[in-house]
Amino acid sequence: YCRCILKQFSRSKVIPHVPQKSDCDIFFKKFEDFIPFLPPATEAYRVRRIGIETTCQDLNSKSIAVVNWRGDGTKSEVDLSDLIIPQNGMITICPRRKEGCDVVYPELFIGYGQSSFGLVENKCDDSRCCQEELDIYGARNKSLYLTSFRGFSGCSAVRTKEYTRENRSDPDSWKLLCP
């Protein structure tokens, strides 16, 4: 895998101050997968969302992508290029159009709750492209069942420890909340 130097996010507007890399992180905050208790409590009303948080306000997420690595060796990926990060610093990805969703991408939710997820920065030069992992829940190219992370089908996985680049792959940073 590529060992790339994290490149600074580009701004959507020209502002004199450019934050330093240590001031600017983007990471998973939660994965939700549950059926509400209130009627009609059916599969059609299942809530599935990926919550991403950033400490960078008003930045363009150019070259950032979310990857779903499934246990069968397949993957899906949604590119967040040109997505303007909302003022609150939260990005919400959903499988179908709902209020409060910034990105709708159904393919990202195949195997949801059992697949590993990565938040990556795509790096390319003249000869090759690679993906630098910014955050990960699980392990690259593996089902969650082959990692020390817990599957979250029918539950929510919520980051309970403050994100740092050192603990980005620590399963103890997460708590499973099940109804």
C-alpha positions as CSV (number, residue, x, y, z in Angstrom):
1,Y,0.0,0.0,0.0
2,C,1.1,3.5,-0.7
3,R,2.7,5.5,2.0
4,C,1.7,9.0,1.0
5,I,2.2,12.3,2.8
6,L,-1.2,13.7,3.7
7,K,-1.9,16.6,1.4
8,Q,-3.7,19.7,2.6
9,F,-7.4,20.0,1.7
10,S,-8.0,22.7,-0.9
11,R,-10.3,25.5,0.0
12,S,-13.5,26.2,-1.9
13,K,-13.0,30.0,-1.3
14,V,-9.7,32.0,-1.2
15,I,-9.1,32.8,2.5
16,P,-5.8,34.2,3.7
17,H,-5.2,31.7,6.5
18,V,-4.6,28.1,5.5
19,P,-4.8,25.7,8.5
20,Q,-1.8,23.4,9.2
21,K,-2.3,19.7,8.7
22,S,-2.5,19.1,12.4
23,D,-5.5,21.5,12.6
24,C,-7.4,19.5,9.9
25,D,-8.7,16.0,10.3
26,I,-11.6,14.1,8.7
27,F,-12.8,10.9,10.3
28,F,-15.8,8.5,10.8
29,K,-18.0,9.4,13.7
30,K,-20.8,6.8,13.4
31,F,-22.4,4.0,11.4
32,E,-26.1,3.6,11.9
33,D,-28.2,0.6,11.0
34,F,-31.5,0.2,12.8
35,I,-35.3,-0.1,12.4
36,P,-37.2,2.5,14.4
37,F,-39.4,1.2,17.2
38,L,-42.4,3.4,16.1
39,P,-44.8,1.9,13.6
40,P,-44.4,1.1,10.8
41,A,-41.3,-0.7,12.1
42,T,-40.5,-2.5,8.8
43,E,-37.4,-3.0,6.7
44,A,-38.6,-0.2,4.4
45,Y,-38.1,2.3,7.2
46,R,-34.6,1.0,8.2
47,V,-32.2,3.9,9.0
48,R,-28.8,3.5,7.5
49,R,-26.3,6.4,7.7
50,I,-22.6,7.0,7.7
51,G,-21.5,10.0,9.7
52,I,-18.2,11.7,8.9
53,E,-16.8,14.6,10.9
54,T,-14.1,17.1,10.1
55,T,-12.3,19.7,12.1
56,C,-11.9,21.7,8.8
57,Q,-14.6,24.2,8.2
58,D,-15.6,25.3,4.7
59,L,-13.1,23.1,3.0
60,N,-13.5,21.3,-0.3
61,S,-13.1,17.5,0.2
62,K,-11.3,17.1,-3.1
63,S,-9.7,13.6,-3.5
64,I,-11.4,12.2,-0.4
65,A,-13.4,9.0,-0.8
66,V,-15.3,6.5,1.3
67,V,-14.7,2.8,0.5
68,N,-16.7,-0.3,1.5
69,W,-14.4,-3.4,1.5
70,R,-16.6,-6.5,1.5
71,G,-15.4,-10.0,2.6
72,D,-15.9,-11.4,-0.9
73,G,-13.1,-9.2,-2.3
74,T,-15.4,-6.6,-3.9
75,K,-15.6,-3.0,-2.9
76,S,-17.7,0.1,-3.6
77,E,-16.4,3.6,-3.3
78,V,-18.0,7.0,-3.3
79,D,-15.9,10.0,-4.3
80,L,-16.5,13.1,-2.2
81,S,-14.7,15.4,-4.7
82,D,-16.3,18.8,-5.0
83,L,-18.6,18.2,-2.0
84,I,-18.6,21.4,0.1
85,I,-18.4,20.4,3.7
86,P,-21.4,21.8,5.7
87,Q,-20.8,24.5,8.2
88,N,-21.2,22.1,11.1
89,G,-18.4,19.9,9.9
90,M,-20.6,16.8,9.5
91,I,-21.1,14.8,6.3
92,T,-23.9,12.3,6.2
93,I,-24.1,9.5,3.6
94,C,-27.3,7.5,3.1
95,P,-28.4,4.8,0.7
96,R,-31.5,6.7,-0.4
97,R,-32.6,10.3,-0.5
98,K,-33.6,11.6,3.0
99,E,-33.6,15.0,4.7
100,G,-30.3,15.6,6.3
101,C,-28.3,13.5,3.8
102,D,-25.4,15.2,2.0
103,V,-24.5,12.2,-0.2
104,V,-26.8,9.4,-1.5
105,Y,-25.0,6.3,-2.8
106,P,-26.8,3.0,-2.4
107,E,-23.9,0.8,-3.6
108,L,-21.9,1.9,-0.5
109,F,-24.4,0.1,1.7
110,I,-24.1,-3.4,0.2
111,G,-23.0,-5.7,3.0
112,Y,-23.5,-2.8,5.5
113,G,-22.9,-3.8,9.1
114,Q,-20.6,-6.6,8.0
115,S,-18.1,-4.8,5.8
116,S,-15.0,-2.8,6.6
117,F,-15.0,0.9,5.7
118,G,-12.2,3.3,4.9
119,L,-12.0,7.0,4.6
120,V,-9.2,7.5,2.1
121,E,-7.4,10.2,0.2
122,N,-6.7,9.3,-3.4
123,K,-3.1,10.1,-4.4
124,C,-2.0,10.0,-8.0
125,D,1.2,10.9,-9.8
126,D,2.3,10.4,-13.4
127,S,2.8,6.6,-13.0
128,R,0.4,5.4,-10.3
129,C,-2.5,6.0,-7.9
130,C,-2.8,4.9,-4.4
131,Q,-5.1,5.4,-1.4
132,E,-3.9,6.8,1.9
133,E,-6.1,5.7,4.8
134,L,-7.3,8.7,6.9
135,D,-9.6,6.5,9.0
136,I,-10.8,2.9,9.0
137,Y,-13.4,0.8,10.7
138,G,-12.2,-2.8,10.2
139,A,-9.4,-3.7,7.8
140,R,-8.7,-3.1,4.1
141,N,-10.2,-5.8,1.9
142,K,-11.8,-7.8,4.8
143,S,-15.1,-8.5,6.3
144,L,-15.6,-7.2,9.8
145,Y,-15.8,-10.8,11.0
146,L,-12.1,-11.3,10.1
147,T,-11.0,-8.2,12.2
148,S,-11.1,-7.2,15.8
149,F,-13.9,-4.7,15.0
150,R,-17.5,-5.8,15.7
151,G,-20.2,-6.0,13.0
152,F,-23.0,-3.6,13.5
153,S,-26.0,-5.0,11.6
154,G,-29.2,-3.8,13.4
155,C,-27.1,-1.5,15.6
156,S,-25.0,1.7,15.6
157,A,-21.3,1.9,15.9
158,V,-20.3,5.2,17.5
159,R,-16.8,6.6,18.0
160,T,-16.5,7.2,21.8
161,K,-12.8,8.2,22.0
162,E,-11.5,11.4,20.4
163,Y,-10.1,10.7,17.0
164,T,-6.3,10.9,16.6
165,R,-4.3,9.5,13.7
166,E,-2.7,7.1,16.2
167,N,-6.0,5.5,17.3
168,R,-7.7,5.5,13.9
169,S,-7.6,1.7,13.6
170,D,-8.3,1.0,17.3
171,P,-11.5,-1.0,17.8
172,D,-11.6,0.2,21.4
173,S,-12.4,3.7,20.1
174,W,-15.9,2.5,19.2
175,K,-19.0,1.4,21.1
176,L,-21.8,-0.7,19.7
177,L,-25.3,0.6,20.6
178,C,-28.1,-1.9,19.9
179,P,-31.8,-1.6,20.6
